[in-house]
Amino acid sequence: MIHAARMTAAVEGDVVLFLIGMRLNKPWAIHKWLPVARAMPRMLRELYQNPALGFMSHEMWFSRTLILVQYWRSLDQLMAYASAREAEHLPAWQAFNHAVGTDGSVGIWHETYLSKAGAFESVYANMPPFGLGKVGPLVEAKGPYRSAAQRLASGEGAN
């Protein structure tokens, strides 16, 4: 559903923004990058099926460099998932290191940002729920939420 009005996400509490991706350095080496690409959907399914893990939502873009933006409730939950022996991530990471390692065929990367409550804001116009707008309820960006400066200054409610 597309919201024509200017909206903002009313996300309460801290949010961990986790960016992760891969780069096809040797696109013809399908046997190297395809297993890496197939691992992420398994992880996402697992995360959506287990909300207690702290994963809230994601967005993804495909190109030579795949970019996946993830929203997590806490850094502790993200780190716990990354190291959980019974979860999908650790075996995928071990398989990558065994099959690709540092041979240069497939690049992988991630960045983690800790966003404290009240230190982030959002706005969406003519958009379906997206990004933080899929994490918290969407409210109209009017009154105290009209501008980015106002949303950040409020420090509460619609961050």
VMD Tcl script that builds the backbone (N, CA, C; Angstrom):
set m [mol new atoms 477]
animate dup $m
set s [atomselect $m all]
$s set {name element resname resid chain x y z} {
  {N N MET 1 A 0.832 -1.176 0.000}
  {CA C MET 1 A 0.000 0.000 0.000}
  {C C MET 1 A 0.884 1.249 0.000}
  {N N ILE 2 A 0.678 2.114 -0.943}
  {CA C ILE 2 A 1.452 3.344 -1.037}
  {C C ILE 2 A 0.770 4.432 -0.214}
  {N N HIS 3 A 1.551 5.091 0.632}
  {CA C HIS 3 A 1.058 6.214 1.429}
  {C C HIS 3 A 1.414 7.496 0.687}
  {N N ALA 4 A 0.429 8.215 0.200}
  {CA C ALA 4 A 0.685 9.467 -0.525}
  {C C ALA 4 A 1.122 10.580 0.415}
  {N N ALA 5 A 0.647 10.560 1.645}
  {CA C ALA 5 A 1.008 11.598 2.614}
  {C C ALA 5 A 2.474 11.465 3.023}
  {N N ARG 6 A 3.026 12.558 3.525}
  {CA C ARG 6 A 4.372 12.497 4.106}
  {C C ARG 6 A 4.259 11.764 5.430}
  {N N MET 7 A 5.032 10.696 5.575}
  {CA C MET 7 A 4.959 9.851 6.762}
  {C C MET 7 A 6.334 9.772 7.419}
  {N N THR 8 A 6.323 9.416 8.695}
  {CA C THR 8 A 7.560 9.146 9.417}
  {C C THR 8 A 7.341 7.893 10.249}
  {N N ALA 9 A 8.409 7.209 10.592}
  {CA C ALA 9 A 8.318 5.982 11.378}
  {C C ALA 9 A 8.372 6.320 12.857}
  {N N ALA 10 A 7.409 5.818 13.605}
  {CA C ALA 10 A 7.356 6.019 15.054}
  {C C ALA 10 A 8.028 4.821 15.730}
  {N N VAL 11 A 9.332 4.803 15.668}
  {CA C VAL 11 A 10.110 3.692 16.211}
  {C C VAL 11 A 10.570 4.076 17.610}
  {N N GLU 12 A 10.250 3.252 18.572}
  {CA C GLU 12 A 10.668 3.514 19.948}
  {C C GLU 12 A 11.921 2.715 20.270}
  {N N GLY 13 A 12.797 3.324 21.036}
  {CA C GLY 13 A 13.996 2.642 21.477}
  {C C GLY 13 A 15.133 2.729 20.481}
  {N N ASP 14 A 16.210 2.042 20.820}
  {CA C ASP 14 A 17.399 2.004 19.982}
  {C C ASP 14 A 17.146 1.129 18.755}
  {N N VAL 15 A 17.936 1.370 17.713}
  {CA C VAL 15 A 17.906 0.546 16.506}
  {C C VAL 15 A 19.349 0.314 16.075}
  {N N VAL 16 A 19.661 -0.907 15.725}
  {CA C VAL 16 A 20.966 -1.229 15.156}
  {C C VAL 16 A 20.780 -1.379 13.658}
  {N N LEU 17 A 21.530 -0.593 12.917}
  {CA C LEU 17 A 21.499 -0.643 11.461}
  {C C LEU 17 A 22.705 -1.466 11.028}
  {N N PHE 18 A 22.440 -2.574 10.368}
  {CA C PHE 18 A 23.489 -3.496 9.950}
  {C C PHE 18 A 23.462 -3.590 8.437}
  {N N LEU 19 A 24.522 -3.147 7.799}
  {CA C LEU 19 A 24.656 -3.224 6.343}
  {C C LEU 19 A 25.593 -4.376 6.033}
  {N N ILE 20 A 25.167 -5.240 5.136}
  {CA C ILE 20 A 25.981 -6.389 4.777}
  {C C ILE 20 A 25.834 -6.634 3.278}
  {N N GLY 21 A 26.860 -7.146 2.669}
  {CA C GLY 21 A 26.755 -7.400 1.246}
  {C C GLY 21 A 27.905 -8.215 0.698}
  {N N MET 22 A 27.830 -8.413 -0.594}
  {CA C MET 22 A 28.894 -9.121 -1.295}
  {C C MET 22 A 29.116 -8.442 -2.639}
  {N N ARG 23 A 30.304 -8.610 -3.161}
  {CA C ARG 23 A 30.667 -8.028 -4.455}
  {C C ARG 23 A 31.183 -9.145 -5.348}
  {N N LEU 24 A 30.672 -9.199 -6.563}
  {CA C LEU 24 A 31.112 -10.204 -7.531}
  {C C LEU 24 A 32.374 -9.697 -8.221}
  {N N ASN 25 A 33.514 -10.021 -7.663}
  {CA C ASN 25 A 34.782 -9.599 -8.254}
  {C C ASN 25 A 35.086 -10.362 -9.538}
  {N N LYS 26 A 34.642 -11.613 -9.586}
  {CA C LYS 26 A 34.804 -12.449 -10.780}
  {C C LYS 26 A 33.432 -13.027 -11.120}
  {N N PRO 27 A 32.597 -12.235 -11.817}
  {CA C PRO 27 A 31.216 -12.667 -12.076}
  {C C PRO 27 A 31.104 -14.025 -12.771}
  {N N TRP 28 A 32.095 -14.397 -13.547}
  {CA C TRP 28 A 32.071 -15.684 -14.250}
  {C C TRP 28 A 32.312 -16.857 -13.297}
  {N N ALA 29 A 32.770 -16.594 -12.083}
  {CA C ALA 29 A 33.027 -17.654 -11.098}
  {C C ALA 29 A 31.744 -17.959 -10.323}
  {N N ILE 30 A 30.730 -18.386 -11.051}
  {CA C ILE 30 A 29.411 -18.631 -10.461}
  {C C ILE 30 A 29.497 -19.642 -9.320}
  {N N HIS 31 A 30.341 -20.640 -9.463}
  {CA C HIS 31 A 30.482 -21.658 -8.421}
  {C C HIS 31 A 31.011 -21.075 -7.112}
  {N N LYS 32 A 31.599 -19.880 -7.164}
  {CA C LYS 32 A 32.105 -19.224 -5.956}
  {C C LYS 32 A 31.033 -18.344 -5.311}
  {N N TRP 33 A 30.347 -17.512 -6.120}
  {CA C TRP 33 A 29.438 -16.545 -5.524}
  {C C TRP 33 A 28.013 -17.049 -5.336}
  {N N LEU 34 A 27.570 -18.043 -6.113}
  {CA C LEU 34 A 26.198 -18.524 -5.981}
  {C C LEU 34 A 25.917 -19.116 -4.593}
  {N N PRO 35 A 26.798 -19.938 -4.031}
  {CA C PRO 35 A 26.533 -20.431 -2.674}
  {C C PRO 35 A 26.456 -19.301 -1.641}
  {N N VAL 36 A 27.247 -18.262 -1.826}
  {CA C VAL 36 A 27.201 -17.120 -0.909}
  {C C VAL 36 A 25.852 -16.421 -1.046}
  {N N ALA 37 A 25.413 -16.201 -2.279}
  {CA C ALA 37 A 24.132 -15.537 -2.531}
  {C C ALA 37 A 22.955 -16.359 -2.008}
  {N N ARG 38 A 23.046 -17.662 -2.095}
  {CA C ARG 38 A 21.953 -18.524 -1.627}
  {C C ARG 38 A 21.872 -18.607 -0.106}
  {N N ALA 39 A 22.925 -18.286 0.580}
  {CA C ALA 39 A 22.927 -18.381 2.043}
  {C C ALA 39 A 22.042 -17.309 2.684}
  {N N MET 40 A 22.010 -16.112 2.104}
  {CA C MET 40 A 21.278 -15.018 2.742}
  {C C MET 40 A 19.775 -15.266 2.830}
  {N N PRO 41 A 19.099 -15.749 1.786}
  {CA C PRO 41 A 17.661 -16.018 1.941}
  {C C PRO 41 A 17.345 -17.010 3.063}
  {N N ARG 42 A 18.208 -17.996 3.256}
  {CA C ARG 42 A 17.998 -18.950 4.365}
  {C C ARG 42 A 18.084 -18.230 5.705}
  {N N MET 43 A 19.063 -17.340 5.828}
  {CA C MET 43 A 19.207 -16.590 7.079}
  {C C MET 43 A 18.003 -15.679 7.302}
  {N N LEU 44 A 17.575 -14.981 6.260}
  {CA C LEU 44 A 16.431 -14.075 6.395}
  {C C LEU 44 A 15.168 -14.836 6.800}
  {N N ARG 45 A 14.923 -15.995 6.184}
  {CA C ARG 45 A 13.761 -16.810 6.575}
  {C C ARG 45 A 13.825 -17.152 8.052}
  {N N GLU 46 A 15.002 -17.602 8.484}
  {CA C GLU 46 A 15.181 -17.968 9.884}
  {C C GLU 46 A 14.927 -16.776 10.803}
  {N N LEU 47 A 15.440 -15.622 10.434}
  {CA C LEU 47 A 15.283 -14.429 11.267}
  {C C LEU 47 A 13.828 -13.980 11.344}
  {N N TYR 48 A 13.119 -13.966 10.225}
  {CA C TYR 48 A 11.705 -13.573 10.245}
  {C C TYR 48 A 10.843 -14.576 11.017}
  {N N GLN 49 A 11.226 -15.841 11.004}
  {CA C GLN 49 A 10.461 -16.866 11.718}
  {C C GLN 49 A 10.715 -16.849 13.220}
  {N N ASN 50 A 11.742 -16.125 13.657}
  {CA C ASN 50 A 12.114 -16.093 15.074}
  {C C ASN 50 A 12.299 -14.656 15.559}
  {N N PRO 51 A 11.212 -13.906 15.749}
  {CA C PRO 51 A 11.317 -12.494 16.144}
  {C C PRO 51 A 12.097 -12.270 17.446}
  {N N ALA 52 A 12.148 -13.261 18.308}
  {CA C ALA 52 A 12.876 -13.116 19.576}
  {C C ALA 52 A 14.379 -12.933 19.360}
  {N N LEU 53 A 14.869 -13.237 18.149}
  {CA C LEU 53 A 16.298 -13.057 17.859}
  {C C LEU 53 A 16.684 -11.588 17.765}
  {N N GLY 54 A 15.697 -10.697 17.605}
  {CA C GLY 54 A 15.983 -9.266 17.578}
  {C C GLY 54 A 16.015 -8.630 16.199}
  {N N PHE 55 A 15.940 -9.420 15.165}
  {CA C PHE 55 A 15.888 -8.906 13.797}
  {C C PHE 55 A 14.508 -8.311 13.572}
  {N N MET 56 A 14.469 -7.099 12.959}
  {CA C MET 56 A 13.179 -6.448 12.760}
  {C C MET 56 A 12.740 -6.395 11.299}
  {N N SER 57 A 13.659 -6.110 10.376}
  {CA C SER 57 A 13.283 -5.984 8.975}
  {C C SER 57 A 14.536 -5.832 8.124}
  {N N HIS 58 A 14.319 -5.791 6.796}
  {CA C HIS 58 A 15.454 -5.601 5.884}
  {C C HIS 58 A 14.987 -4.979 4.576}
  {N N GLU 59 A 15.951 -4.456 3.836}
  {CA C GLU 59 A 15.792 -3.998 2.457}
  {C C GLU 59 A 16.999 -4.535 1.698}
  {N N MET 60 A 16.841 -4.800 0.386}
  {CA C MET 60 A 17.952 -5.371 -0.374}
  {C C MET 60 A 17.999 -4.770 -1.779}
  {N N TRP 61 A 19.230 -4.571 -2.279}
  {CA C TRP 61 A 19.462 -4.088 -3.639}
  {C C TRP 61 A 20.483 -4.991 -4.308}
  {N N PHE 62 A 20.240 -5.263 -5.597}
  {CA C PHE 62 A 21.114 -6.147 -6.367}
  {C C PHE 62 A 21.839 -5.370 -7.453}
  {N N SER 63 A 23.092 -5.650 -7.590}
  {CA C SER 63 A 23.938 -5.149 -8.660}
  {C C SER 63 A 25.209 -5.990 -8.587}
  {N N ARG 64 A 26.291 -5.492 -9.136}
  {CA C ARG 64 A 27.555 -6.215 -8.976}
  {C C ARG 64 A 27.897 -6.323 -7.492}
  {N N THR 65 A 27.506 -5.293 -6.744}
  {CA C THR 65 A 27.620 -5.326 -5.287}
  {C C THR 65 A 26.226 -5.431 -4.709}
  {N N LEU 66 A 25.948 -6.503 -4.014}
  {CA C LEU 66 A 24.674 -6.707 -3.350}
  {C C LEU 66 A 24.715 -5.972 -2.013}
  {N N ILE 67 A 23.661 -5.237 -1.705}
  {CA C ILE 67 A 23.590 -4.504 -0.441}
  {C C ILE 67 A 22.321 -4.915 0.283}
  {N N LEU 68 A 22.477 -5.317 1.517}
  {CA C LEU 68 A 21.360 -5.699 2.370}
  {C C LEU 68 A 21.412 -4.818 3.609}
  {N N VAL 69 A 20.342 -4.080 3.854}
  {CA C VAL 69 A 20.227 -3.232 5.046}
  {C C VAL 69 A 19.319 -3.968 6.020}
  {N N GLN 70 A 19.816 -4.204 7.218}
  {CA C GLN 70 A 19.032 -4.899 8.233}
  {C C GLN 70 A 18.808 -3.980 9.431}
  {N N TYR 71 A 17.654 -4.139 10.059}
  {CA C TYR 71 A 17.309 -3.394 11.267}
  {C C TYR 71 A 17.185 -4.392 12.410}
  {N N TRP 72 A 17.952 -4.141 13.469}
  {CA C TRP 72 A 17.978 -5.018 14.633}
  {C C TRP 72 A 17.603 -4.226 15.875}
  {N N ARG 73 A 17.045 -4.910 16.853}
  {CA C ARG 73 A 16.655 -4.278 18.112}
  {C C ARG 73 A 17.880 -3.947 18.971}
  {N N SER 74 A 18.905 -4.817 18.976}
  {CA C SER 74 A 20.079 -4.545 19.809}
  {C C SER 74 A 21.338 -5.166 19.206}
  {N N LEU 75 A 22.477 -4.589 19.577}
  {CA C LEU 75 A 23.763 -5.126 19.153}
  {C C LEU 75 A 23.989 -6.506 19.762}
  {N N ASP 76 A 23.590 -6.693 21.007}
  {CA C ASP 76 A 23.756 -7.993 21.649}
  {C C ASP 76 A 23.029 -9.088 20.871}
  {N N GLN 77 A 21.821 -8.798 20.394}
  {CA C GLN 77 A 21.072 -9.801 19.648}
  {C C GLN 77 A 21.713 -10.083 18.290}
  {N N LEU 78 A 22.211 -9.050 17.625}
  {CA C LEU 78 A 22.913 -9.241 16.353}
  {C C LEU 78 A 24.145 -10.121 16.551}
  {N N MET 79 A 24.945 -9.811 17.557}
  {CA C MET 79 A 26.164 -10.587 17.818}
  {C C MET 79 A 25.844 -12.022 18.238}
  {N N ALA 80 A 24.778 -12.188 19.009}
  {CA C ALA 80 A 24.390 -13.540 19.425}
  {C C ALA 80 A 24.005 -14.373 18.205}
  {N N TYR 81 A 23.262 -13.771 17.278}
  {CA C TYR 81 A 22.879 -14.512 16.070}
  {C C TYR 81 A 24.120 -14.858 15.240}
  {N N ALA 82 A 25.018 -13.909 15.095}
  {CA C ALA 82 A 26.215 -14.124 14.269}
  {C C ALA 82 A 27.058 -15.290 14.774}
  {N N SER 83 A 27.041 -15.531 16.076}
  {CA C SER 83 A 27.902 -16.574 16.636}
  {C C SER 83 A 27.148 -17.828 17.076}
  {N N ALA 84 A 25.842 -17.872 16.883}
  {CA C ALA 84 A 25.053 -19.028 17.318}
  {C C ALA 84 A 25.352 -20.250 16.452}
  {N N ARG 85 A 25.814 -21.295 17.082}
  {CA C ARG 85 A 26.189 -22.511 16.354}
  {C C ARG 85 A 24.986 -23.194 15.689}
  {N N GLU 86 A 23.802 -23.036 16.261}
  {CA C GLU 86 A 22.614 -23.704 15.725}
  {C C GLU 86 A 21.890 -22.876 14.660}
  {N N ALA 87 A 22.347 -21.655 14.407}
  {CA C ALA 87 A 21.697 -20.772 13.434}
  {C C ALA 87 A 22.346 -20.918 12.055}
  {N N GLU 88 A 21.717 -20.330 11.057}
  {CA C GLU 88 A 22.188 -20.429 9.667}
  {C C GLU 88 A 23.477 -19.654 9.391}
  {N N HIS 89 A 23.739 -18.576 10.140}
  {CA C HIS 89 A 24.860 -17.700 9.794}
  {C C HIS 89 A 26.227 -18.363 9.932}
  {N N LEU 90 A 26.510 -18.950 11.067}
  {CA C LEU 90 A 27.854 -19.482 11.320}
  {C C LEU 90 A 28.276 -20.544 10.300}
  {N N PRO 91 A 27.425 -21.512 9.966}
  {CA C PRO 91 A 27.834 -22.468 8.924}
  {C C PRO 91 A 28.059 -21.795 7.560}
  {N N ALA 92 A 27.250 -20.777 7.236}
  {CA C ALA 92 A 27.439 -20.066 5.964}
  {C C ALA 92 A 28.778 -19.333 5.955}
  {N N TRP 93 A 29.127 -18.722 7.077}
  {CA C TRP 93 A 30.401 -18.011 7.201}
  {C C TRP 93 A 31.566 -18.992 7.079}
  {N N GLN 94 A 31.453 -20.131 7.729}
  {CA C GLN 94 A 32.508 -21.145 7.646}
  {C C GLN 94 A 32.633 -21.692 6.220}
  {N N ALA 95 A 31.504 -21.896 5.546}
  {CA C ALA 95 A 31.538 -22.381 4.160}
  {C C ALA 95 A 32.200 -21.360 3.245}
  {N N PHE 96 A 31.910 -20.071 3.463}
  {CA C PHE 96 A 32.548 -19.021 2.667}
  {C C PHE 96 A 34.060 -19.055 2.867}
  {N N ASN 97 A 34.500 -19.116 4.100}
  {CA C ASN 97 A 35.938 -19.131 4.380}
  {C C ASN 97 A 36.625 -20.347 3.782}
  {N N HIS 98 A 35.942 -21.469 3.756}
  {CA C HIS 98 A 36.525 -22.684 3.176}
  {C C HIS 98 A 36.564 -22.619 1.645}
  {N N ALA 99 A 35.461 -22.187 1.019}
  {CA C ALA 99 A 35.354 -22.209 -0.438}
  {C C ALA 99 A 35.993 -21.003 -1.115}
  {N N VAL 100 A 35.937 -19.842 -0.471}
  {CA C VAL 100 A 36.422 -18.609 -1.097}
  {C C VAL 100 A 37.618 -18.041 -0.352}
  {N N GLY 101 A 37.463 -17.888 0.950}
  {CA C GLY 101 A 38.559 -17.331 1.749}
  {C C GLY 101 A 39.024 -15.998 1.198}
  {N N THR 102 A 40.304 -15.930 0.879}
  {CA C THR 102 A 40.885 -14.689 0.344}
  {C C THR 102 A 41.354 -14.857 -1.096}
  {N N ASP 103 A 40.626 -15.677 -1.883}
  {CA C ASP 103 A 41.053 -15.898 -3.269}
  {C C ASP 103 A 40.675 -14.746 -4.208}
  {N N GLY 104 A 39.920 -13.776 -3.727}
  {CA C GLY 104 A 39.605 -12.596 -4.523}
  {C C GLY 104 A 38.386 -12.715 -5.416}
  {N N SER 105 A 37.718 -13.869 -5.454}
  {CA C SER 105 A 36.594 -14.052 -6.373}
  {C C SER 105 A 35.315 -13.364 -5.904}
  {N N VAL 106 A 35.075 -13.385 -4.600}
  {CA C VAL 106 A 33.861 -12.808 -4.031}
  {C C VAL 106 A 34.258 -11.941 -2.847}
  {N N GLY 107 A 33.838 -10.692 -2.884}
  {CA C GLY 107 A 34.080 -9.816 -1.748}
  {C C GLY 107 A 32.874 -9.820 -0.831}
  {N N ILE 108 A 33.124 -9.754 0.453}
  {CA C ILE 108 A 32.031 -9.607 1.418}
  {C C ILE 108 A 32.375 -8.454 2.335}
  {N N TRP 109 A 31.339 -7.844 2.884}
  {CA C TRP 109 A 31.555 -6.692 3.756}
  {C C TRP 109 A 30.359 -6.531 4.684}
  {N N HIS 110 A 30.590 -5.839 5.774}
  {CA C HIS 110 A 29.474 -5.398 6.606}
  {C C HIS 110 A 29.901 -4.181 7.416}
  {N N GLU 111 A 28.908 -3.409 7.799}
  {CA C GLU 111 A 29.086 -2.240 8.661}
  {C C GLU 111 A 27.949 -2.249 9.673}
  {N N THR 112 A 28.244 -1.840 10.895}
  {CA C THR 112 A 27.244 -1.823 11.957}
  {C C THR 112 A 27.175 -0.426 12.554}
  {N N TYR 113 A 25.949 0.090 12.682}
  {CA C TYR 113 A 25.729 1.421 13.247}
  {C C TYR 113 A 24.749 1.300 14.403}
  {N N LEU 114 A 25.112 1.866 15.540}
  {CA C LEU 114 A 24.248 1.871 16.714}
  {C C LEU 114 A 23.506 3.204 16.740}
  {N N SER 115 A 22.200 3.153 16.622}
  {CA C SER 115 A 21.376 4.363 16.590}
  {C C SER 115 A 20.571 4.439 17.875}
  {N N LYS 116 A 20.932 5.357 18.733}
  {CA C LYS 116 A 20.242 5.520 20.011}
  {C C LYS 116 A 18.871 6.148 19.798}
  {N N ALA 117 A 17.951 5.818 20.664}
  {CA C ALA 117 A 16.598 6.370 20.594}
  {C C ALA 117 A 16.685 7.894 20.510}
  {N N GLY 118 A 15.921 8.464 19.594}
  {CA C GLY 118 A 15.903 9.911 19.427}
  {C C GLY 118 A 17.009 10.452 18.550}
  {N N ALA 119 A 17.922 9.597 18.088}
  {CA C ALA 119 A 19.061 10.054 17.283}
  {C C ALA 119 A 18.927 9.638 15.821}
  {N N PHE 120 A 17.718 9.301 15.391}
  {CA C PHE 120 A 17.479 8.966 13.990}
  {C C PHE 120 A 16.085 9.452 13.624}
  {N N GLU 121 A 15.889 9.669 12.343}
  {CA C GLU 121 A 14.584 10.119 11.861}
  {C C GLU 121 A 14.372 9.568 10.466}
  {N N SER 122 A 13.149 9.722 9.972}
  {CA C SER 122 A 12.827 9.212 8.645}
  {C C SER 122 A 11.681 10.027 8.058}
  {N N VAL 123 A 11.591 10.016 6.739}
  {CA C VAL 123 A 10.429 10.583 6.059}
  {C C VAL 123 A 10.199 9.807 4.774}
  {N N TYR 124 A 8.940 9.625 4.433}
  {CA C TYR 124 A 8.542 8.881 3.249}
  {C C TYR 124 A 7.360 9.616 2.616}
  {N N ALA 125 A 7.364 9.765 1.323}
  {CA C ALA 125 A 6.227 10.339 0.596}
  {C C ALA 125 A 5.994 9.497 -0.651}
  {N N ASN 126 A 4.762 9.162 -0.888}
  {CA C ASN 126 A 4.413 8.313 -2.034}
  {C C ASN 126 A 5.166 6.991 -1.997}
  {N N MET 127 A 5.254 6.420 -0.811}
  {CA C MET 127 A 6.021 5.187 -0.613}
  {C C MET 127 A 5.186 4.156 0.136}
  {N N PRO 128 A 5.411 2.876 -0.166}
  {CA C PRO 128 A 4.877 1.831 0.711}
  {C C PRO 128 A 5.745 1.801 1.967}
  {N N PRO 129 A 5.358 1.060 2.988}
  {CA C PRO 129 A 6.250 0.931 4.146}
  {C C PRO 129 A 7.626 0.471 3.686}
  {N N PHE 130 A 8.652 1.166 4.146}
  {CA C PHE 130 A 10.027 0.937 3.684}
  {C C PHE 130 A 10.975 1.251 4.822}
  {N N GLY 131 A 12.076 0.500 4.922}
  {CA C GLY 131 A 13.106 0.785 5.916}
  {C C GLY 131 A 12.540 0.825 7.322}
  {N N LEU 132 A 12.823 1.899 8.037}
  {CA C LEU 132 A 12.293 2.055 9.394}
  {C C LEU 132 A 10.769 2.060 9.400}
  {N N GLY 133 A 10.177 2.454 8.282}
  {CA C GLY 133 A 8.729 2.458 8.163}
  {C C GLY 133 A 8.121 1.067 8.187}
  {N N LYS 134 A 8.933 0.028 8.025}
  {CA C LYS 134 A 8.467 -1.348 8.177}
  {C C LYS 134 A 8.714 -1.840 9.594}
  {N N VAL 135 A 9.511 -1.096 10.361}
  {CA C VAL 135 A 9.876 -1.504 11.714}
  {C C VAL 135 A 8.889 -0.968 12.739}
  {N N GLY 136 A 8.550 0.311 12.614}
  {CA C GLY 136 A 7.629 0.928 13.557}
  {C C GLY 136 A 6.411 1.435 12.832}
  {N N PRO 137 A 5.391 1.809 13.561}
  {CA C PRO 137 A 4.197 2.331 12.897}
  {C C PRO 137 A 4.506 3.628 12.156}
  {N N LEU 138 A 3.827 3.823 11.032}
  {CA C LEU 138 A 3.969 5.065 10.272}
  {C C LEU 138 A 2.940 6.077 10.777}
  {N N VAL 139 A 3.396 7.309 10.957}
  {CA C VAL 139 A 2.509 8.411 11.346}
  {C C VAL 139 A 2.760 9.564 10.386}
  {N N GLU 140 A 1.765 10.432 10.238}
  {CA C GLU 140 A 1.946 11.571 9.340}
  {C C GLU 140 A 3.043 12.489 9.859}
  {N N ALA 141 A 3.868 12.955 8.939}
  {CA C ALA 141 A 4.982 13.859 9.278}
  {C C ALA 141 A 4.444 15.290 9.271}
  {N N LYS 142 A 3.724 15.624 10.332}
  {CA C LYS 142 A 3.172 16.966 10.464}
  {C C LYS 142 A 3.304 17.390 11.916}
  {N N GLY 143 A 3.003 18.647 12.193}
  {CA C GLY 143 A 3.157 19.146 13.553}
  {C C GLY 143 A 4.598 19.024 13.988}
  {N N PRO 144 A 4.843 18.407 15.133}
  {CA C PRO 144 A 6.227 18.301 15.635}
  {C C PRO 144 A 7.112 17.367 14.802}
  {N N TYR 145 A 6.518 16.667 13.840}
  {CA C TYR 145 A 7.273 15.736 13.005}
  {C C TYR 145 A 7.390 16.216 11.559}
  {N N ARG 146 A 7.132 17.508 11.333}
  {CA C ARG 146 A 7.103 18.069 9.981}
  {C C ARG 146 A 8.466 18.059 9.299}
  {N N SER 147 A 9.526 18.397 9.996}
  {CA C SER 147 A 10.858 18.477 9.382}
  {C C SER 147 A 11.821 17.517 10.080}
  {N N ALA 148 A 12.910 17.211 9.390}
  {CA C ALA 148 A 13.934 16.344 9.988}
  {C C ALA 148 A 14.453 16.945 11.291}
  {N N ALA 149 A 14.684 18.256 11.289}
  {CA C ALA 149 A 15.179 18.922 12.505}
  {C C ALA 149 A 14.188 18.763 13.647}
  {N N GLN 150 A 12.902 18.909 13.368}
  {CA C GLN 150 A 11.890 18.765 14.418}
  {C C GLN 150 A 11.799 17.320 14.909}
  {N N ARG 151 A 11.871 16.372 13.974}
  {CA C ARG 151 A 11.800 14.975 14.382}
  {C C ARG 151 A 12.990 14.610 15.264}
  {N N LEU 152 A 14.161 15.101 14.920}
  {CA C LEU 152 A 15.348 14.803 15.730}
  {C C LEU 152 A 15.312 15.549 17.055}
  {N N ALA 153 A 14.812 16.759 17.055}
  {CA C ALA 153 A 14.757 17.558 18.287}
  {C C ALA 153 A 13.753 16.996 19.279}
  {N N SER 154 A 12.684 16.362 18.765}
  {CA C SER 154 A 11.670 15.837 19.670}
  {C C SER 154 A 12.241 14.720 20.545}
  {N N GLY 155 A 13.112 13.907 19.969}
  {CA C GLY 155 A 13.782 12.858 20.723}
  {C C GLY 155 A 12.856 11.796 21.273}
  {N N GLU 156 A 11.620 11.805 20.856}
  {CA C GLU 156 A 10.672 10.793 21.342}
  {C C GLU 156 A 9.620 10.538 20.277}
  {N N GLY 157 A 8.872 9.466 20.444}
  {CA C GLY 157 A 7.790 9.173 19.493}
  {C C GLY 157 A 8.332 8.829 18.127}
  {N N ALA 158 A 8.074 9.692 17.151}
  {CA C ALA 158 A 8.509 9.437 15.776}
  {C C ALA 158 A 9.942 9.863 15.631}
  {N N ASN 159 A 10.832 8.948 15.862}
  {CA C ASN 159 A 12.259 9.246 15.761}
  {C C ASN 159 A 12.617 9.429 14.330}
}
mol reanalyze $m
mol bondsrecalc $m
mol representation Tube
mol addrep $m
